[in-house]
Amino acid sequence: MRLLRLSSTGHDLLLLFAGPITWGLHFLAIYGFTGVACARPGAGVQWLGLSWQGWVVIVAGLVAAAVLAACSRTRPRSNLVHNREFLRMTGLALNGLALLAIVWETLAVVMLPGCWG
């Protein structure tokens, strides 16, 4: 099986927008999951004050944060030094904003009562 090989421009663009893409996928996943979980209410087992649905949302936030950390360690492949530095700093800024949004969404599970109690 052959892996998809990106050009340096494609790699840099994907790396640049990794934060917003990760945040968007996290947003869709947790709100889709919450919608399904709230449509089928039931007595859930509590652990440390949270139901299993709340823990699923927290784990999804941790996975998204790990993806952002891995993307932050990857370096751009541009041939020009100034471009590499600009792409790296802009990517780190977008990853930071995405991480802030992911933490904000995940904190709602801890601070607000959900439909599962």
PEMO-V592354 format. One record per pair of residues at least 24 apart in sequence whose C-alpha atoms are under 8 Angstrom apart, sorted by the first residue. I is the first residue (numbers start at 1). J is the second residue. If there is no record, write none. Layout:
BEGIN
i = (I I)
j = (J J)
END
This chain:
BEGIN
i = (8 8 8 9 9 11 11 12 12 12 12 15 15 15 15 16 16 16 16 16 17 17 18 18 18 18 19 19 19 19 19 19 19 19 20 20 20 22 22 22 22 23 23 23 23 23 26 26 26 26 27 27 30 30 37 38 38 41 41 42 43 44 50 51 51 53 54 54 57 57 58 58 61 61 61 64 65 65 68 68)
j = (76 77 78 77 78 76 77 76 77 78 87 71 74 76 91 87 88 90 91 94 91 94 68 71 91 95 68 91 94 95 96 97 98 99 94 95 98 64 67 68 98 64 98 99 101 102 60 61 64 102 102 105 57 60 116 115 116 115 116 116 116 116 110 116 117 116 109 110 106 109 106 109 102 103 106 102 99 102 95 99)
END
